[in-house]
Amino acid sequence: MIRTTLSSMHSPLALYMETKEIDNRKTASL
């Protein structure tokens, strides 16, 4: 839900949230 909203915004905040989410996944996989 949130991801769809951020994707439609295409704002720097959306990109930041995407990167943050990816970083969290990397940390979790470690």
Secondary structure, 3 states (H helix, E strand, C coil): CHHHHHHHHCCHHHHHHHHHHHHHHHHHHC
